[in-house]
Amino acid sequence: MTAAKRTIFYDGLCQLCSREIDVFRRLAADGSLAYVDIADPGFDAAAHGVDADRVHKHMHVRDEATGRMLIGVDALVGMWECVPGFRWLAVLARLPVLRQLAEVGYAVFAWVRPKLPKRKQAGCESGRCATVFAATSGSGRASSAPGGRGEDRLPQVAVKN
């Protein structure tokens, strides 16, 4: 096993993200990639030198040789460079026209990703979890809207029944 070349910060609750990481773990089994699940309750963004809000919105990959943090499309390219069978994507993503398309595609995905189905949290394997809202408006519905009308719900917290 070699020392990790890159560290991938990924959302372990995102089904699509987790599946992609599973593929990378299998294909890059030489240890060239390290993985940090930002959804893990013990994750400390400051200890990893990342901004907590930004790492949840955009893909982050740290180049361990330089300490440089790659974000967004640069993070994807940084991952692909280390994964056999994906290196050709890194080459293509560096071409000017394709880079622009990748940037647009990534921006759309970054906007959609929080809306994708989530994996079950630890303690909810039986499927018997209740959903509790962090706060409610006077109507009893969660809301982060200024008027408390319930249009924008706050993040849900899974609680075991």
DSSP file (Angstrom, degrees, kcal/mol; ACC not computed):
  #  RESIDUE AA STRUCTURE BP1 BP2  ACC     N-H-->O    O-->H-N    N-H-->O    O-->H-N    TCO  KAPPA ALPHA  PHI   PSI    X-CA   Y-CA   Z-CA
    1    1 A M              0   0    0      0, 0.0     2,-0.2     0, 0.0    30,-0.2   0.000 360.0 360.0 360.0 139.7    0.0    0.0    0.0
    2    2 A T        -     0   0    0     28,-2.6     2,-0.1     1,-0.1     3,-0.1  -0.604 360.0 -90.0 -99.2 163.8    1.2    3.5   -0.8
    3    3 A A        -     0   0    0     -2,-0.2    -1,-0.1     1,-0.1     2,-0.1  -0.451  57.4 -89.2 -69.8 147.4    0.6    6.6    1.2
    4    4 A A        -     0   0    0      1,-0.2    28,-0.2    -2,-0.1    29,-0.2  -0.348  34.2-168.3 -61.1 131.8   -2.6    8.5    0.2
    5    5 A K  S    S+     0   0    0     27,-2.8    59,-2.5     1,-0.3    60,-0.6   0.780  75.1  20.0 -85.7 -33.1   -2.0   11.0   -2.6
    6    6 A R  E     -aB  33  63A   0     26,-1.8    28,-2.4    57,-0.2     2,-0.5  -0.982  65.2-145.1-139.3 147.2   -5.4   12.6   -2.1
    7    7 A T  E     -aB  34  62A   0     55,-2.2    55,-2.5    -2,-0.3     2,-0.5  -0.972  18.0-151.5-114.3 124.3   -8.0   12.8    0.6
    8    8 A I  E     -aB  35  61A   0     26,-3.1    28,-2.9    -2,-0.5     2,-0.6  -0.825   1.9-155.6 -97.9 127.4  -11.6   12.9   -0.5
    9    9 A F  E     +aB  36  60A   0     51,-2.5    51,-0.9    -2,-0.5     2,-0.3  -0.916  29.4 169.3 -99.5 116.1  -14.2   14.7    1.6
   10   10 A Y  E     -a   37   0A   0     26,-2.6    28,-2.9    -2,-0.6     2,-0.9  -0.886  41.3-111.9-132.3 159.0  -17.6   13.1    0.8
   11   11 A D    >   -     0   0    0     -2,-0.3     3,-1.2    26,-0.2     7,-0.3  -0.802  23.5-167.0 -92.0 104.1  -21.1   13.1    2.1
   12   12 A G  T 3  S+     0   0    0     -2,-0.9    -1,-0.1     1,-0.3    25,-0.1   0.626  85.8  59.2 -68.7 -13.8  -21.8    9.6    3.5
   13   13 A L  T 3  S+     0   0    0    105,-0.1   106,-3.5    -3,-0.0     2,-0.6   0.653  83.9  92.0 -86.7 -16.5  -25.5   10.3    3.7
   14   14 A C  B <>  -D  118   0B   0     -3,-1.2     4,-2.7   104,-0.2     5,-0.2  -0.694  67.7-154.1 -79.7 117.9  -25.7   11.0   -0.1
   15   15 A Q  H  > S+     0   0    0    102,-1.3     4,-2.1    -2,-0.6     5,-0.2   0.925  93.4  45.7 -59.9 -47.3  -26.6    7.8   -1.8
   16   16 A L  H  > S+     0   0    0    101,-0.3     4,-2.2     1,-0.2    -1,-0.2   0.922 113.9  48.9 -63.1 -44.9  -25.0    8.7   -5.1
   17   17 A C  H  > S+     0   0    0      1,-0.2     4,-2.4     2,-0.2    -1,-0.2   0.920 111.2  50.0 -61.3 -44.7  -21.9   10.1   -3.4
   18   18 A S  H  X S+     0   0    0     -4,-2.7     4,-2.2    -7,-0.3    -1,-0.2   0.875 109.5  51.0 -64.4 -38.5  -21.5    6.9   -1.3
   19   19 A R  H  X S+     0   0    0     -4,-2.1     4,-1.9    -5,-0.2    -1,-0.2   0.910 110.0  49.6 -65.2 -41.4  -21.9    4.7   -4.3
   20   20 A E  H  X S+     0   0    0     -4,-2.2     4,-2.3     1,-0.2    -2,-0.2   0.920 110.9  49.6 -62.7 -43.5  -19.2    6.6   -6.2
   21   21 A I  H  X S+     0   0    0     -4,-2.4     4,-2.8     1,-0.2    -2,-0.2   0.885 107.0  55.5 -63.6 -38.6  -16.8    6.4   -3.2
   22   22 A D  H  X S+     0   0    0     -4,-2.2     4,-1.8     2,-0.2    -1,-0.2   0.905 108.6  48.2 -59.6 -41.2  -17.5    2.6   -3.0
   23   23 A V  H  X S+     0   0    0     -4,-1.9     4,-2.7     2,-0.2     5,-0.2   0.927 112.0  49.1 -63.9 -45.0  -16.4    2.3   -6.7
   24   24 A F  H  X S+     0   0    0     -4,-2.3     4,-3.0     1,-0.2    -2,-0.2   0.901 108.3  53.5 -63.1 -40.7  -13.3    4.4   -6.0
   25   25 A R  H  < S+     0   0    0     -4,-2.8    -1,-0.2     1,-0.2    -2,-0.2   0.899 113.2  44.3 -59.6 -40.0  -12.4    2.3   -2.9
   26   26 A R  H >< S+     0   0    0     -4,-1.8     3,-0.6    -5,-0.2    -2,-0.2   0.925 119.9  38.8 -71.2 -45.4  -12.6   -0.8   -5.1
   27   27 A L  H 3< S+     0   0    0     -4,-2.7     2,-0.4     1,-0.2    -2,-0.2   0.829 119.9  44.5 -78.4 -32.7  -10.7    0.5   -8.1
   28   28 A A  T ><> +     0   0    0     -4,-3.0     3,-1.1    -5,-0.2     5,-0.5  -0.422  69.0 143.4-107.2  55.1   -8.0    2.5   -6.1
   29   29 A A  T < 5 +     0   0    0     -3,-0.6    -1,-0.2    -2,-0.4    -2,-0.1   0.426  48.7  88.1 -76.4   2.0   -7.3   -0.2   -3.6
   30   30 A D  T 3 5S-     0   0    0     -3,-0.1   -28,-2.6   -29,-0.1    -1,-0.3   0.480 107.0-109.7 -80.0  -1.5   -3.6    0.7   -3.5
   31   31 A G  T < 5S+     0   0    0     -3,-1.1    -2,-0.1   -30,-0.2    -1,-0.1   0.579  80.8 130.0  86.0   9.7   -4.3    3.3   -0.8
   32   32 A S  T   5 +     0   0    0     -4,-0.2   -27,-2.8   -28,-0.2   -26,-1.8   0.684  67.8  54.6 -71.1 -15.8   -3.7    6.3   -3.1
   33   33 A L  E   < -a    6   0A   0     -5,-0.5     2,-0.3   -29,-0.2   -26,-0.2  -0.951  66.0-164.8-119.9 140.6   -6.9    7.8   -1.8
   34   34 A A  E     -a    7   0A   0    -28,-2.4   -26,-3.1    -2,-0.4     2,-0.4  -0.858  15.4-143.7-114.3 156.2   -8.1    8.5    1.7
   35   35 A Y  E     -a    8   0A   0     -2,-0.3     2,-0.5   -28,-0.2   -26,-0.2  -0.969  14.8-172.8-130.4 135.5  -11.7    9.2    2.6
   36   36 A V  E     -a    9   0A   0    -28,-2.9   -26,-2.6    -2,-0.4     2,-0.8  -0.984  18.1-145.2-127.4 119.7  -13.3   11.5    5.1
   37   37 A D  E >   -a   10   0A   0     -2,-0.5     3,-1.3   -28,-0.2   -26,-0.2  -0.747   7.9-166.3 -86.1 109.8  -17.1   11.2    5.6
   38   38 A I  T 3  S+     0   0    0    -28,-2.9   -27,-0.2    -2,-0.8    -1,-0.2   0.607  86.2  61.1 -73.7 -10.8  -18.3   14.8    6.3
   39   39 A A  T 3  S+     0   0    0    -29,-0.5    -1,-0.3     3,-0.0   -28,-0.1   0.530  76.4 113.2 -90.6  -7.4  -21.7   13.4    7.5
   40   40 A D  S X  S-     0   0    0     -3,-1.3     3,-2.3     1,-0.1   -27,-0.0  -0.443  74.8-129.3 -64.4 133.6  -20.0   11.4   10.3
   41   41 A P  T 3  S+     0   0    0      0, 0.0    -1,-0.1     0, 0.0    -3,-0.0   0.779 108.2  53.8 -57.0 -26.3  -21.1   12.9   13.7
   42   42 A G  T 3  S+     0   0    0      2,-0.1     2,-0.2     0, 0.0    -2,-0.1   0.424  78.2 126.2 -88.4   1.6  -17.4   13.0   14.7
   43   43 A F    <   -     0   0    0     -3,-2.3     2,-0.6    -6,-0.1    -5,-0.1  -0.426  40.6-167.9 -65.5 128.3  -16.4   15.0   11.7
   44   44 A D     >  -     0   0    0     -2,-0.2     4,-1.1     1,-0.2     3,-0.3  -0.917   7.1-167.7-120.2 101.8  -14.5   18.2   12.7
   45   45 A A  H >>>S+     0   0    0     -2,-0.6     5,-2.4     1,-0.2     3,-0.8   0.895  87.6  53.6 -57.4 -43.8  -14.1   20.5    9.7
   46   46 A A  H >45S+     0   0    0      1,-0.3     3,-1.1     2,-0.2    -1,-0.2   0.876 103.4  56.5 -61.7 -37.9  -11.6   22.8   11.5
   47   47 A A  H 345S+     0   0    0     -3,-0.3    -1,-0.3     1,-0.3    -2,-0.2   0.778 111.5  44.4 -64.7 -25.3   -9.4   19.8   12.3
   48   48 A H  H <<5S-     0   0    0     -4,-1.1    -1,-0.3    -3,-0.8    -2,-0.2   0.424 116.0-115.3 -97.6  -0.9   -9.2   19.0    8.6
   49   49 A G  T <<5S+     0   0    0     -3,-1.1     2,-0.3    -4,-0.5    -3,-0.2   0.806  73.6 123.7  73.2  29.6   -8.6   22.6    7.6
   50   50 A V      < -     0   0    0     -5,-2.4     2,-0.5    -6,-0.1    -1,-0.3  -0.892  68.6-108.6-121.5 154.5  -11.9   23.0    5.7
   51   51 A D     >  -     0   0    0     -2,-0.3     4,-2.6     1,-0.1     5,-0.2  -0.693  27.2-140.4 -78.6 125.2  -14.8   25.4    6.0
   52   52 A A  H  > S+     0   0    0     -2,-0.5     4,-0.8     1,-0.2    -1,-0.1   0.878  98.5  42.5 -58.4 -43.6  -17.8   23.5    7.5
   53   53 A D  H >> S+     0   0    0      1,-0.2     4,-0.6     2,-0.2     3,-0.5   0.930 115.9  47.7 -69.2 -45.2  -20.4   25.2    5.3
   54   54 A R  H >> S+     0   0    0      1,-0.2     4,-2.6     2,-0.2     3,-1.0   0.873 105.9  56.7 -66.8 -37.8  -18.4   25.1    2.1
   55   55 A V  H 3< S+     0   0    0     -4,-2.6    -1,-0.2     1,-0.3     5,-0.2   0.767 106.7  51.6 -68.0 -23.2  -17.4   21.4    2.4
   56   56 A H  H << S+     0   0    0     -4,-0.8    -1,-0.3    -3,-0.5    -2,-0.2   0.618 116.1  40.6 -84.5 -13.2  -21.1   20.5    2.6
   57   57 A K  H << S+     0   0    0     -3,-1.0     2,-0.4    -4,-0.6    -2,-0.2   0.745 119.7  33.6-102.3 -30.5  -21.9   22.5   -0.5
   58   58 A H  S  < S-     0   0    0     -4,-2.6    -1,-0.2    -5,-0.1     2,-0.1  -0.969  85.5-101.7-134.5 144.0  -18.9   21.6   -2.8
   59   59 A M        -     0   0    0     -2,-0.4    13,-2.2    -3,-0.1     2,-0.4  -0.362  38.6-164.2 -60.6 135.5  -16.7   18.6   -3.3
   60   60 A H  E     +BC   9  71A   0    -51,-0.9   -51,-2.5    11,-0.2     2,-0.4  -0.985  14.0 175.2-126.1 136.9  -13.3   18.9   -1.6
   61   61 A V  E     -BC   8  70A   0      9,-2.5     9,-3.8    -2,-0.4     2,-0.5  -0.984  19.1-146.5-138.7 127.9  -10.2   16.9   -2.2
   62   62 A R  E     -BC   7  69A   0    -55,-2.5   -55,-2.2    -2,-0.4     2,-0.8  -0.837  10.6-138.6 -98.2 129.2   -6.8   17.6   -0.5
   63   63 A D  E  >  -B    6   0A   0      5,-2.9     4,-2.9    -2,-0.5     3,-0.4  -0.771  14.8-158.5 -80.6 111.9   -3.6   17.0   -2.4
   64   64 A E  T  4 S+     0   0    0    -59,-2.5    -1,-0.2    -2,-0.8   -58,-0.1   0.755  85.1  58.7 -70.3 -24.3   -1.5   15.4    0.3
   65   65 A A  T  4 S+     0   0    0    -60,-0.6    -1,-0.2     1,-0.1   -59,-0.1   0.881 124.9  17.8 -70.5 -37.8    1.8   16.3   -1.4
   66   66 A T  T  4 S-     0   0    0     -3,-0.4    -2,-0.2     2,-0.2    -1,-0.1   0.621  94.3-127.1-109.0 -17.8    1.2   20.0   -1.5
   67   67 A G     <  +     0   0    0     -4,-2.9    -3,-0.2     1,-0.3     2,-0.2   0.429  58.7 148.8  80.8  -1.4   -1.6   20.5    1.1
   68   68 A R        -     0   0    0     -5,-0.4    -5,-2.9    -6,-0.1     2,-0.6  -0.442  44.8-134.3 -70.4 136.3   -3.6   22.3   -1.6
   69   69 A M  E     -C   62   0A   0     -7,-0.2     2,-0.4    -2,-0.2    -7,-0.2  -0.823  14.4-155.0 -93.7 123.8   -7.4   21.9   -1.3
   70   70 A L  E     -C   61   0A   0     -9,-3.8    -9,-2.5    -2,-0.6     2,-0.4  -0.846  15.0-169.4 -97.9 133.8   -9.1   21.2   -4.6
   71   71 A I  E >   -C   60   0A   0     -2,-0.4     3,-1.2   -11,-0.2   -11,-0.2  -0.960  45.2 -18.7-130.4 142.3  -12.7   22.3   -4.8
   72   72 A G  T 3> S-     0   0    0    -13,-2.2     4,-1.8    -2,-0.4     3,-0.5  -0.456 131.7  -0.4  70.7-132.1  -15.6   21.6   -7.3
   73   73 A V  H 3> S+     0   0    0      1,-0.2     4,-2.7     2,-0.2    -1,-0.3   0.862 133.6  58.7 -61.9 -36.3  -14.5   20.4  -10.7
   74   74 A D  H <> S+     0   0    0     -3,-1.2     4,-2.4     1,-0.2    -1,-0.2   0.883 105.0  51.2 -59.6 -37.0  -10.8   20.6   -9.6
   75   75 A A  H  > S+     0   0    0     -3,-0.5     4,-2.1   -16,-0.3    -2,-0.2   0.915 109.4  49.3 -65.5 -43.6  -11.7   18.1   -6.8
   76   76 A L  H  X S+     0   0    0     -4,-1.8     4,-2.9     2,-0.2    -2,-0.2   0.938 112.1  47.8 -60.5 -47.1  -13.3   15.8   -9.3
   77   77 A V  H  X S+     0   0    0     -4,-2.7     4,-2.1     1,-0.2    -1,-0.2   0.912 109.7  54.1 -60.4 -42.8  -10.3   15.9  -11.6
   78   78 A G  H  < S+     0   0    0     -4,-2.4     4,-0.4    -5,-0.2    -1,-0.2   0.860 112.0  44.1 -60.9 -37.1   -8.0   15.3   -8.6
   79   79 A M  H >< S+     0   0    0     -4,-2.1     3,-1.9     1,-0.2     4,-0.5   0.952 111.0  52.8 -69.4 -51.1  -10.0   12.2   -7.7
   80   80 A W  H >< S+     0   0    0     -4,-2.9     3,-1.2     1,-0.3     6,-0.3   0.822  99.2  64.4 -57.4 -33.8  -10.1   10.9  -11.2
   81   81 A E  T 3< S+     0   0    0     -4,-2.1    -1,-0.3     1,-0.2    -2,-0.2   0.777 107.0  43.7 -60.2 -25.6   -6.3   11.2  -11.6
   82   82 A C  T <  S+     0   0    0     -3,-1.9    -1,-0.2    -4,-0.4    -2,-0.2   0.459  98.3  82.6 -99.5  -3.4   -5.9    8.6   -8.9
   83   83 A V  S X> S-     0   0    0     -3,-1.2     3,-2.4    -4,-0.5     4,-0.7  -0.895  77.0-129.1-113.3 114.5   -8.5    6.1  -10.0
   84   84 A P  T 34 S+     0   0    0      0, 0.0    -2,-0.1     0, 0.0    -3,-0.0  -0.318  98.4  26.6 -55.6 137.0   -7.8    3.5  -12.7
   85   85 A G  T 34 S+     0   0    0     -5,-0.0    -5,-0.1   -58,-0.0     4,-0.0   0.274 117.5  63.6  90.7 -10.8  -10.5    3.6  -15.3
   86   86 A F  T X> S+     0   0    0     -3,-2.4     3,-1.2    -6,-0.3     4,-1.1   0.450  70.2  93.1-118.3  -7.2  -11.3    7.3  -14.5
   87   87 A R  H 3X S+     0   0    0     -4,-0.7     4,-1.7     1,-0.3     3,-0.2   0.821  79.0  62.6 -61.2 -31.1   -8.0    9.0  -15.5
   88   88 A W  H 3> S+     0   0    0      1,-0.2     4,-2.4     2,-0.2    -1,-0.3   0.833  98.2  57.3 -63.3 -31.2   -9.3    9.7  -19.0
   89   89 A L  H <> S+     0   0    0     -3,-1.2     4,-2.7     2,-0.2    -1,-0.2   0.886 103.5  52.9 -65.8 -37.5  -12.0   11.8  -17.5
   90   90 A A  H  X S+     0   0    0     -4,-1.1     4,-0.7     2,-0.2    -2,-0.2   0.912 109.7  48.7 -62.5 -41.9   -9.3   14.0  -15.8
   91   91 A V  H >< S+     0   0    0     -4,-1.7     3,-0.9     1,-0.2     4,-0.4   0.941 114.1  45.2 -63.4 -47.7   -7.6   14.4  -19.1
   92   92 A L  H >< S+     0   0    0     -4,-2.4     3,-1.6     1,-0.2    -2,-0.2   0.890 106.6  59.2 -63.3 -40.0  -10.9   15.4  -20.9
   93   93 A A  H 3< S+     0   0    0     -4,-2.7    -1,-0.2     1,-0.3    -2,-0.2   0.651  99.3  59.8 -67.7 -13.5  -12.0   17.8  -18.1
   94   94 A R  T << S+     0   0    0     -3,-0.9    -1,-0.3    -4,-0.7    -2,-0.2   0.625  79.2 102.3 -87.7 -14.0   -8.8   19.8  -18.6
   95   95 A L  S <> S-     0   0    0     -3,-1.6     4,-3.1    -4,-0.4     5,-0.2  -0.543  81.9-122.7 -71.2 133.9   -9.7   20.6  -22.2
   96   96 A P  H  > S+     0   0    0      0, 0.0     4,-1.9     0, 0.0     5,-0.1   0.852 105.9  40.3 -49.4 -51.3  -11.0   24.2  -22.3
   97   97 A V  H  > S+     0   0    0      1,-0.2     4,-1.9     2,-0.2     5,-0.1   0.931 119.3  46.0 -67.3 -44.0  -14.4   23.6  -23.9
   98   98 A L  H  > S+     0   0    0      1,-0.2     4,-2.7     2,-0.2    -1,-0.2   0.838 108.2  58.1 -67.7 -31.3  -15.0   20.5  -21.9
   99   99 A R  H  X S+     0   0    0     -4,-3.1     4,-2.4     2,-0.2    -1,-0.2   0.923 105.7  49.4 -62.7 -43.5  -13.8   22.2  -18.7
  100  100 A Q  H  X S+     0   0    0     -4,-1.9     4,-2.0    -5,-0.2    -2,-0.2   0.917 112.2  47.7 -61.9 -42.9  -16.5   24.9  -19.2
  101  101 A L  H  X S+     0   0    0     -4,-1.9     4,-2.9     1,-0.2    -2,-0.2   0.902 110.8  51.9 -63.6 -40.6  -19.2   22.1  -19.7
  102  102 A A  H  X S+     0   0    0     -4,-2.7     4,-2.8     1,-0.2    -2,-0.2   0.893 107.8  52.4 -62.4 -39.8  -17.9   20.4  -16.6
  103  103 A E  H  X S+     0   0    0     -4,-2.4     4,-2.3     2,-0.2    -1,-0.2   0.917 112.4  44.6 -62.9 -43.9  -18.2   23.6  -14.6
  104  104 A V  H  X S+     0   0    0     -4,-2.0     4,-2.1     2,-0.2    -2,-0.2   0.939 114.9  48.2 -65.9 -47.0  -21.8   24.1  -15.6
  105  105 A G  H  X S+     0   0    0     -4,-2.9     4,-2.4     1,-0.2    -2,-0.2   0.900 112.3  49.3 -60.0 -41.8  -22.6   20.4  -15.0
  106  106 A Y  H  X S+     0   0    0     -4,-2.8     4,-3.2     2,-0.2     5,-0.2   0.911 108.0  53.6 -64.4 -42.6  -21.0   20.5  -11.6
  107  107 A A  H  X S+     0   0    0     -4,-2.3     4,-1.4     1,-0.2    -1,-0.2   0.901 110.7  47.0 -59.9 -41.0  -22.9   23.7  -10.6
  108  108 A V  H  X S+     0   0    0     -4,-2.1     4,-2.1     2,-0.2    -1,-0.2   0.937 113.7  47.7 -65.0 -46.5  -26.2   22.0  -11.5
  109  109 A F  H  X S+     0   0    0     -4,-2.4     4,-3.3     1,-0.2    -2,-0.2   0.915 108.9  53.6 -62.1 -42.6  -25.2   18.9   -9.5
  110  110 A A  H  < S+     0   0    0     -4,-3.2    -1,-0.2     1,-0.2    -2,-0.2   0.837 111.6  46.8 -61.4 -32.0  -24.1   20.9   -6.5
  111  111 A W  H  < S+     0   0    0     -4,-1.4    -1,-0.2    -5,-0.2    -2,-0.2   0.870 118.8  39.9 -75.2 -37.7  -27.5   22.6   -6.5
  112  112 A V  H >X S+     0   0    0     -4,-2.1     3,-2.4     1,-0.2     4,-0.5   0.824  95.9  80.4 -81.0 -33.6  -29.4   19.3   -6.9
  113  113 A R  G >< S+     0   0    0     -4,-3.3     3,-1.6     1,-0.3    -1,-0.2   0.820  87.4  54.7 -50.1 -44.5  -27.3   17.1   -4.6
  114  114 A P  G 34 S+     0   0    0      0, 0.0    -1,-0.3     0, 0.0    -2,-0.1   0.738 107.0  54.2 -63.5 -17.8  -28.9   18.3   -1.3
  115  115 A K  G <4 S+     0   0    0     -3,-2.4    -2,-0.2    -4,-0.2     3,-0.1   0.545  87.3 103.7 -90.6  -8.5  -32.3   17.4   -2.7
  116  116 A L  S << S-     0   0    0     -3,-1.6    -3,-0.0    -4,-0.5     0, 0.0  -0.331  88.1 -83.1 -72.2 155.5  -31.3   13.8   -3.5
  117  117 A P        -     0   0    0      0, 0.0  -102,-1.3     0, 0.0  -101,-0.3  -0.276  48.1-136.4 -58.1 143.8  -32.5   10.9   -1.3
  118  118 A K  B     -D   14   0B   0   -104,-0.2  -104,-0.2  -103,-0.1     2,-0.1  -0.688  13.1-112.2-101.7 154.7  -30.3   10.4    1.8
  119  119 A R        -     0   0    0   -106,-3.5     2,-0.1    -2,-0.3    -1,-0.1  -0.458  47.1 -89.3 -75.7 157.3  -29.1    7.1    3.2
  120  120 A K        -     0   0    0     -2,-0.1     2,-0.1     1,-0.1    -1,-0.1  -0.435  45.1-120.7 -67.5 142.9  -30.5    6.1    6.6
  121  121 A Q    >   -     0   0    0      1,-0.1     3,-1.9    -2,-0.1    -1,-0.1  -0.433  39.4 -79.4 -81.2 159.7  -28.6    7.4    9.5
  122  122 A A  T 3  S+     0   0    0      1,-0.3    -1,-0.1     2,-0.1     0, 0.0  -0.291 120.8  32.3 -55.8 139.5  -26.9    5.1   12.1
  123  123 A G  T 3  S+     0   0    0     -3,-0.1    -1,-0.3    36,-0.1     3,-0.1   0.377 104.0  80.0  91.2  -4.3  -29.5    3.9   14.6
  124  124 A C    X   +     0   0    0     -3,-1.9     3,-1.8     1,-0.1     5,-0.2   0.122  49.3 117.9-119.3  19.6  -32.3    3.9   11.9
  125  125 A E  T 3  S+     0   0    0      1,-0.3    -1,-0.1     2,-0.1    -3,-0.1   0.804  71.9  59.0 -59.3 -31.1  -31.4    0.6   10.2
  126  126 A S  T 3  S-     0   0    0     -3,-0.1    -1,-0.3     2,-0.1    -2,-0.1   0.639 109.7-121.5 -74.3 -12.0  -34.8   -1.0   11.1
  127  127 A G  S <  S+     0   0    0     -3,-1.8     2,-0.8     1,-0.1    -2,-0.1   0.530  80.1 120.3  82.7   5.5  -36.6    1.8    9.3
  128  128 A R        +     0   0    0      2,-0.0    33,-2.1     0, 0.0     2,-0.4  -0.479  35.5 132.4-101.6  61.3  -38.4    2.7   12.5
  129  129 A C  E     -E  160   0C   0     -2,-0.8     2,-0.3    31,-0.2    31,-0.2  -0.904  46.4-142.2-113.0 140.0  -37.2    6.3   12.8
  130  130 A A  E     -E  159   0C   0     29,-3.4    29,-2.5    -2,-0.4     2,-0.5  -0.716  16.6-128.0 -95.1 151.0  -39.4    9.3   13.5
  131  131 A T  E     -E  158   0C   0     -2,-0.3     2,-0.4    27,-0.2    27,-0.2  -0.885  26.4-175.4-101.3 127.1  -38.7   12.6   11.8
  132  132 A V  E     -E  157   0C   0     25,-2.0    25,-2.1    -2,-0.5     2,-0.3  -0.972  19.1-133.9-122.2 135.1  -38.5   15.6   14.2
  133  133 A F  E     -E  156   0C   0     -2,-0.4    23,-0.1    23,-0.2     3,-0.1  -0.675  13.4-131.5 -90.2 145.0  -38.1   19.1   13.0
  134  134 A A  S    S-     0   0    0     21,-0.8     2,-0.3    -2,-0.3    -1,-0.1   0.802  87.0  -0.1 -65.7 -30.4  -35.5   21.3   14.6
  135  135 A A        -     0   0    0      5,-0.0     2,-0.3    19,-0.0    19,-0.3  -0.985  66.2-149.5-154.7 156.4  -38.0   24.2   15.1
  136  136 A T        -     0   0    0     -2,-0.3     6,-0.3     6,-0.2     2,-0.1  -0.941  12.2-131.5-130.7 155.1  -41.6   24.9   14.3
  137  137 A S    >   -     0   0    0      4,-2.9     3,-2.2    -2,-0.3    11,-0.1  -0.302  49.1 -83.8 -88.1-178.1  -43.6   27.9   13.5
  138  138 A G  T 3  S+     0   0    0      1,-0.3    11,-0.1     2,-0.1    -1,-0.1   0.729 129.8  61.4 -59.8 -22.2  -46.9   28.8   15.3
  139  139 A S  T 3  S-     0   0    0      9,-0.4    -1,-0.3     2,-0.2     3,-0.1   0.540 117.3-112.1 -82.6  -5.9  -48.7   26.5   12.8
  140  140 A G  S <  S+     0   0    0     -3,-2.2     2,-0.4     1,-0.3    -2,-0.1   0.447  83.1 116.9  88.3  -0.7  -46.7   23.5   14.1
  141  141 A R  S    S-     0   0    0      7,-0.2    -4,-2.9     1,-0.0    -1,-0.3  -0.821  72.2-109.2-103.3 142.8  -44.8   23.2   10.8
  142  142 A A        +     0   0    0     -2,-0.4     2,-0.3    -6,-0.3    -6,-0.2  -0.397  46.2 170.0 -67.4 143.3  -41.1   23.7   10.5
  143  143 A S        -     0   0    0     -8,-0.3    10,-0.2    10,-0.1    -1,-0.0  -0.975  38.5-179.9-156.9 140.8  -40.1   26.9    8.8
  144  144 A S        +     0   0    0      8,-2.0     9,-0.1    -2,-0.3    -1,-0.1   0.266  58.3 116.7-113.8   5.0  -37.0   28.9    8.1
  145  145 A A  S >  S-     0   0    0      7,-0.4     3,-2.0     1,-0.1     5,-0.1  -0.471  77.0-119.4 -72.4 144.5  -39.1   31.5    6.2
  146  146 A P  T 3  S+     0   0    0      0, 0.0    -1,-0.1     0, 0.0    -3,-0.0   0.846 114.5  46.1 -54.3 -37.2  -39.2   34.9    7.7
  147  147 A G  T 3  S-     0   0    0    -10,-0.0    -2,-0.0     1,-0.0    -3,-0.0   0.469 108.8-122.9 -87.0  -0.3  -42.9   34.8    8.1
  148  148 A G    <   +     0   0    0     -3,-2.0    -9,-0.4     1,-0.1    -7,-0.2   0.829  64.5 142.5  66.1  31.7  -42.9   31.3    9.6
  149  149 A R        -     0   0    0    -12,-0.1    -1,-0.1   -11,-0.1    -7,-0.1   0.519  65.6-117.3 -87.5  -3.9  -45.2   30.1    6.8
  150  150 A G  S    S+     0   0    0      2,-0.2     3,-0.1    -5,-0.1    -8,-0.1   0.581  75.4 126.9  86.1   8.6  -43.5   26.7    6.5
  151  151 A E  S    S+     0   0    0      1,-0.2     2,-0.7     2,-0.0    -8,-0.1   0.919  74.6  41.2 -67.2 -40.3  -42.4   27.1    2.9
  152  152 A D  S    S-     0   0    0      0, 0.0    -8,-2.0     0, 0.0    -7,-0.4  -0.913  82.7-151.3-111.9 110.8  -38.8   26.2    3.7
  153  153 A R        -     0   0    0     -2,-0.7   -10,-0.1   -10,-0.2     3,-0.1  -0.534  15.6-121.1 -81.1 146.8  -38.4   23.4    6.1
  154  154 A L        -     0   0    0    -19,-0.3   -12,-0.1    -2,-0.2    -1,-0.1  -0.354  50.1 -70.7 -75.4 163.7  -35.4   23.2    8.4
  155  155 A P        -     0   0    0      0, 0.0   -21,-0.8     0, 0.0     2,-0.2  -0.271  55.1-122.4 -57.4 142.2  -33.1   20.1    8.2
  156  156 A Q  E     -E  133   0C   0    -23,-0.1     2,-0.5    -3,-0.1   -23,-0.2  -0.596  16.4-149.0 -88.2 149.0  -34.7   17.0    9.6
  157  157 A V  E     -E  132   0C   0    -25,-2.1   -25,-2.0    -2,-0.2     2,-0.4  -0.977  13.9-134.2-118.2 127.0  -33.2   15.0   12.5
  158  158 A A  E     -E  131   0C   0     -2,-0.5     2,-0.4   -27,-0.2   -27,-0.2  -0.675  23.1-172.9 -83.2 131.4  -33.8   11.3   12.6
  159  159 A V  E     -E  130   0C   0    -29,-2.5   -29,-3.4    -2,-0.4     2,-0.2  -0.991  25.3-119.5-126.3 130.0  -34.8   10.0   16.0
  160  160 A K  E      E  129   0C   0     -2,-0.4   -31,-0.2   -31,-0.2   -36,-0.1  -0.459 360.0 360.0 -68.9 135.2  -35.2    6.3   16.8
  161  161 A N              0   0    0    -33,-2.1    -1,-0.1    -2,-0.2   -32,-0.1   0.458 360.0 360.0 -76.5 360.0  -38.7    5.3   18.0
